[in-house]
Amino acid sequence: MPSSKISFKNAIAQLHQTAVAQQASTSTLRLKALAEYCVQELAERGLPGAEVDASIPGAGRPKEWDVAWQHDKKYRLAISLKSILRNLGGTVPNRIDDMIGEVANAQMYSPEIVLGYVMVFDISQDSFSPKHGSTWADLLRSRLERLTGRRSPFWSTGMIEAFAFIEVDFSHGAKIITPEDHILRMFDTLVAQVQTRNPGIGMPEVPDG
């Protein structure tokens, strides 16, 4: 983890710089600062040593997750980071399908693992989908809400514990619309769930957001 603290604003600014200014929207480096920000925030909540680009075992095959934390040689938490910045009509449905498959793969191998998703969505590219009767942003947000809230002892495969839907406007710079509190609450919930499922870890109490 870098010695200086990474701000949420700077993490999004790096995404904009790489994906938009440098026109490298598929670069593996575009979400690097955001991943380091996640590592930082997990450490502040009692989960130090989270990894970036970790290979998580799955029922079908191992899958790389952007951020992951392990204890006693087993992964207990993983976070996936996604940026949706263009071609929303094709990207949004694919992201939903990919998420369900990715999540189920990890959970079938390790049902107690805690999973989170961060979706950075460029609202300046949004449009209305007549087929779905909503904008792409509203559609994705509603599907995420429907697939979120997994709690023990009801281990619903394909659902996650928490998500952060981050709206940005990249039309004229790296403008952040969603308050940082939204993603901070996600970290609170994820860490609380790790603590609940692993009481022997001895982490500080974190309220469930």
C-alpha positions in Angstrom: 0.0 0.0 0.0 1.4 3.4 -0.9 2.8 5.6 2.0 0.5 8.6 1.2 -3.2 8.3 1.6 -5.2 8.0 -1.6 -8.3 10.1 -1.8 -11.5 9.0 -3.5 -11.3 12.0 -5.8 -7.8 11.1 -6.9 -8.7 7.5 -7.5 -11.5 8.6 -9.9 -9.3 11.2 -11.5 -6.8 8.5 -12.4 -9.6 6.4 -14.0 -10.6 9.5 -16.1 -7.0 10.2 -17.0 -6.4 6.6 -18.2 -9.7 5.7 -19.7 -10.8 9.1 -21.2 -7.8 11.4 -21.6 -5.5 8.7 -22.8 -8.3 6.8 -24.5 -7.3 3.5 -22.9 -10.7 2.4 -21.5 -9.6 -1.2 -21.4 -6.2 -0.7 -19.7 -5.7 -2.8 -16.7 -4.2 0.3 -15.0 -7.4 2.4 -15.2 -8.7 1.1 -11.8 -5.3 0.7 -10.1 -5.7 3.8 -7.8 -9.3 2.8 -7.0 -8.1 -0.7 -6.0 -5.4 0.9 -3.7 -8.1 3.1 -2.2 -10.1 0.0 -1.3 -7.1 -1.6 0.3 -6.5 1.5 2.3 -10.1 1.8 3.5 -10.3 -1.9 4.5 -7.1 -1.5 6.5 -8.6 1.5 8.3 -11.5 -0.7 9.3 -9.4 -3.5 10.7 -8.6 -5.6 7.6 -4.9 -4.8 6.8 -3.0 -6.5 4.1 -5.6 -6.7 1.4 -4.3 -7.8 -2.0 -4.8 -6.3 -5.5 -5.4 -8.6 -8.4 -5.9 -11.8 -6.3 -6.8 -15.1 -7.8 -9.8 -16.4 -5.9 -10.6 -20.2 -6.1 -14.0 -21.0 -7.7 -16.2 -24.0 -8.4 -15.5 -23.8 -12.1 -12.1 -22.1 -12.1 -10.0 -19.6 -10.3 -11.0 -16.0 -11.1 -9.1 -12.8 -10.6 -10.7 -10.2 -8.3 -9.5 -6.6 -8.1 -9.2 -6.6 -4.3 -9.2 -9.4 -1.8 -8.4 -10.1 1.9 -7.5 -13.4 3.4 -7.1 -14.8 6.9 -5.5 -18.1 7.8 -4.7 -18.8 4.2 -8.3 -18.5 3.0 -9.9 -15.6 1.2 -12.7 -14.1 3.3 -13.5 -11.0 1.3 -13.3 -9.9 -2.4 -14.3 -6.7 -4.2 -14.8 -6.4 -8.0 -14.3 -3.0 -9.6 -16.0 -2.1 -12.9 -16.1 1.1 -15.0 -19.0 1.6 -17.4 -18.1 4.6 -19.5 -19.5 3.9 -23.0 -21.7 1.6 -25.1 -24.2 1.3 -22.3 -26.7 -0.7 -24.2 -24.3 -3.5 -24.7 -22.2 -3.1 -21.5 -24.9 -3.0 -18.8 -26.6 -6.3 -19.6 -23.3 -8.0 -19.9 -22.1 -6.6 -16.6 -25.1 -8.0 -14.8 -24.7 -11.4 -16.4 -20.9 -11.5 -15.7 -21.5 -10.4 -12.1 -23.9 -13.2 -11.4 -21.6 -15.8 -12.9 -18.5 -14.4 -11.2 -20.1 -14.3 -7.8 -21.7 -17.7 -8.0 -18.4 -19.2 -9.0 -16.7 -17.9 -5.9 -19.6 -18.7 -3.5 -20.0 -22.3 -4.7 -16.4 -22.9 -3.7 -16.5 -20.8 -0.5 -20.1 -20.1 0.6 -19.1 -17.9 3.5 -17.0 -15.5 1.4 -18.1 -11.8 1.6 -18.3 -10.1 -1.8 -18.7 -6.5 -2.9 -19.0 -4.6 -6.2 -18.0 -1.1 -7.2 -19.5 0.2 -10.4 -18.3 3.5 -11.7 -20.9 4.8 -14.2 -20.4 7.8 -16.6 -23.9 9.4 -16.4 -23.1 11.7 -19.3 -23.4 8.7 -21.6 -26.7 7.6 -20.1 -29.9 7.2 -22.2 -33.4 5.9 -22.0 -34.0 2.2 -22.9 -37.5 1.8 -24.3 -37.1 -2.0 -23.9 -36.6 -1.7 -20.2 -38.6 1.4 -19.6 -35.8 3.1 -17.7 -32.4 4.7 -18.2 -29.4 2.4 -18.2 -28.2 3.8 -14.9 -31.6 3.2 -13.2 -31.7 -0.4 -14.7 -28.2 -1.3 -13.4 -28.8 0.3 -10.0 -32.1 -1.6 -9.6 -30.6 -4.9 -10.6 -27.7 -4.4 -8.2 -30.2 -3.6 -5.4 -32.1 -6.8 -6.2 -28.9 -8.9 -6.0 -27.6 -7.3 -2.8 -28.1 -8.1 0.8 -26.8 -11.6 1.1 -26.6 -12.6 4.8 -26.1 -15.8 6.8 -27.6 -18.2 7.3 -29.4 -17.7 3.9 -26.5 -18.3 1.5 -28.2 -17.2 -1.7 -25.8 -18.0 -4.5 -25.4 -15.2 -7.0 -26.1 -12.4 -4.6 -23.6 -10.1 -2.9 -23.3 -8.4 0.4 -22.9 -4.8 -0.6 -22.2 -2.5 -3.6 -21.4 1.0 -4.5 -22.8 2.6 -7.6 -20.7 5.6 -8.3 -22.1 8.1 -10.8 -19.5 10.4 -12.5 -19.6 12.9 -15.4 -16.6 12.5 -17.6 -17.8 14.8 -20.4 -15.7 17.7 -19.1 -13.2 16.3 -16.7 -13.4 13.9 -13.7 -16.6 15.1 -12.0 -17.9 12.9 -9.2 -21.7 13.0 -8.6 -22.2 10.3 -6.0 -20.9 11.3 -2.5 -18.0 9.4 -1.1 -20.2 8.3 1.9 -21.9 5.8 -0.5 -18.7 3.8 -1.0 -17.6 4.2 2.6 -20.9 2.6 3.8 -20.2 -0.3 1.5 -16.8 -0.9 3.2 -18.5 -0.7 6.6 -21.0 -3.4 5.6 -18.4 -5.7 4.0 -16.1 -5.5 7.1 -19.0 -6.1 9.4 -20.0 -9.2 7.5 -16.5 -10.5 7.6 -16.4 -10.0 11.4 -19.8 -11.7 11.8 -18.7 -14.8 9.8 -15.2 -15.0 11.4 -15.7 -14.1 15.1 -12.2 -15.3 16.0 -10.4 -12.6 13.9 -10.9 -10.1 16.7 -11.5 -7.0 14.6 -12.9 -3.8 16.0 -16.7 -3.4 16.0 -18.0 -1.8 12.7 -21.7 -0.9 12.3 -23.5 -2.7 9.6 -24.5 -0.1 7.1 
